[in-house]
Amino acid sequence: MYVVKFEDLSKSDIGIAGGKGANLGELTQAGIPVPPGFVVTAQAYEKFMDEAGINDSVMKILDEIDINDTKALQAAAEKIKKIIIEAPIPEDLVLFIREFYNELCQRVGEDDTDVAIRSSATAEDLPEASFAGQQDTFLHVSGDDEVIEYIRKCWASLFEARAIFYREENNFEHSKVYIAVVVQKMAIADKAGVMFTVNPSTGEEIALIEGSWGLGEAVVSGDVTPDNYQVDKKNNEIINVTISDKKVMYTNDENGTSVKVEVPEDKRNERVLSDDELIELTEMGKRVQAHYGEPMDTEWAFERDNLFLLQARPITTLGDVSEEEDSDVGATGDVLVRGLGASPGMASGKVKIVLDIDELDKIKDGDIMVTTMTTPDMVPAMKRASGIVTDEGGVTCHASIISRELGIPCVVGTGNATATLEENAGVTLDGKKGLVFEGISEVKEEAPAVANVEAAPIITVTEVKANVSMPEAAEKAAATGADGVGLLRTEHLMLTSGVHPGKFIADGKEDDLIDTIAEKVQIVADAFYPKPVWYRTLDAPTDEFIALEGGENEPREHNPMLGWRGIRRELDQPEILKCEFRAIKKLHEKGYTNIGIMIPLSQNPEELVQAKALCSEIGLEPHKDVDFGMMVEIPAAAIMIDEYIKVGIDFVSLGTNDLTQYTLAVDRNNEFVAKHYSEEHPAVMKLIERTIRKCAEAGVKCSICGQAGSVPHIVEKLVGFGISSVSSNTDAIADVRKTVARAEQKIILDAARKRLE
């Protein structure tokens, strides 16, 4: 069986068709839209090598190679490829290939149709190793003579230096690795790229999609920094859109040959994929993952609005994902360059800039390789490096995939690392946040183990978050498995300094105040990264400020709970609020993109407008740089939630403690009326339900951080209303998660019963 159509192959046929060919057959049989084609099998390659009598010569050269001698490895590879290129192909094999190619042309209704000639090694696209980019692919091949010529070149590419090195490193015997060749009708892509059906660095159930103009080669090779999109697979919510400056693309020239050209100026910064296309891709990704039963790495293309899948393979790096892998190194220097976090972890070392393949020998163990974009030929040097930084590329490009597989921290798409970083300078890179810092970082002491904290293995659609008041409690809260911080109380961060925030400003020490806030918030953001942390701006009543140094001028209020606090005070004293915003901006610039800002005690949407204007004024753009939301603690805010949504909010959190006391006119600190205080009062529950449902309709995340979020039977009602998350005290998280899970299961069961009625 020397040549086989896709329709006659499945994923179990790796030994015949290689990883790529077997998966294309599997997709075809599953009804996934795949451009048609056939596979010249591994047995055809074996027949060629045997009848040409060149096996012994090739293996002898391989036995004598020192793979760590880059130049000797390159020379041996060229010698083997020359032997293969000059060897004759058996005539009966040539006839088979011509027959199948001509049949493909008839099938698509084109004479000498353009095809892609794609290598498919039998140790490629496996669950334990991707072999990304190790063998060659040739595009826009036309005519049976050219098809045969490029099939031979694919066979020869099994012995590229990078492929030899990779097999040695992964303990694959050269004599047992064969190569099949995929011959597939070209998809003349208007736009193309890569989709991971889960986040390849964290394993989160989001579709991570990268795309650019023209053929997907630009994305996979890293020649372009593509647009990056993230879609929540639970509800197809588009949670992130990053538009890149796409400088180049691959397209056809007048001879039908694939060429790299500059992207037209008006399209360089234009969004590649529409919302509808992203959802279509996500749905296909879910379908493919469900069919295979595991997360998948796919390549896709849109040709005249028609979506095709060009490849699918298991993601090979998820077993290496670790939430702790960068926790033992701290970066304290200035940020030198920024990019995309492509392979998690921290690495320090000397910068070695590689602009040409001949410079690879300069990379020694522990160096930081800095290059425009890695190529498969660079893998031996990448293996020696402690970290990788590139100018171009996205999180699905060659550098990203190989770095994750090798377990090397990697930052891609910096735009200017090769020009900005200095040769031999010491740097530290953060492969999770996508940052490169000045200087060699010191290893931190390990944090003490957190004992007696119950892990929460239960998975719920409704997220369960933690309320955090003190940075010292962040590690314990994170150890519960909480899905983030739904409330980080600012007042505790400030009050522990013992100095009134107004005194910092009066004494000209705004920077000290900013540093105090930033240092404490960073502890929490670090403990939970990359999970979200919602920072609530200052909401301390006047009676809590009086005892502080500089608090002697605080007004004496009859009822501080109803007085000068929250956003109403901060708009009267905007310099304090701007210091808070500057602290968050400082953290954002250090790569902490998981922090959201939450405005407390608002009674009118105009307050939110003014707060966002102050945030923009200091250079931190709401909704673009940082998620911006609000507390709903006043009945007016719940009643006017539609107006707040029109003004623009990313999230809402219900502060039920205040909402209850303001709705019922009950001071929650007054023992004489405590018996009248109840979050379950029908009026309070109606305001809560209204807020949740209005936010759900508008696609705004809605959470709860008051005491009601820790009461099981109230949580059941909140889940029924459609709340996005529940934030509770650390000691209640495990119980709340169980309650949420039961509530979700009850909803599903009730719906099923209704369908049966």
Order of alpha helices (4+ residues) and beta strands (2+ residues): beta-alpha-beta-alpha-alpha-alpha-alpha-beta-beta-alpha-alpha-beta-beta-beta-alpha-beta-beta-beta-beta-alpha-alpha-beta-beta-beta-beta-beta-beta-alpha-beta-alpha-beta-alpha-beta-beta-beta-alpha-beta-alpha-alpha-alpha-beta-alpha-alpha-alpha-beta-alpha-beta-alpha-alpha-beta-alpha-alpha-beta-alpha-beta-alpha
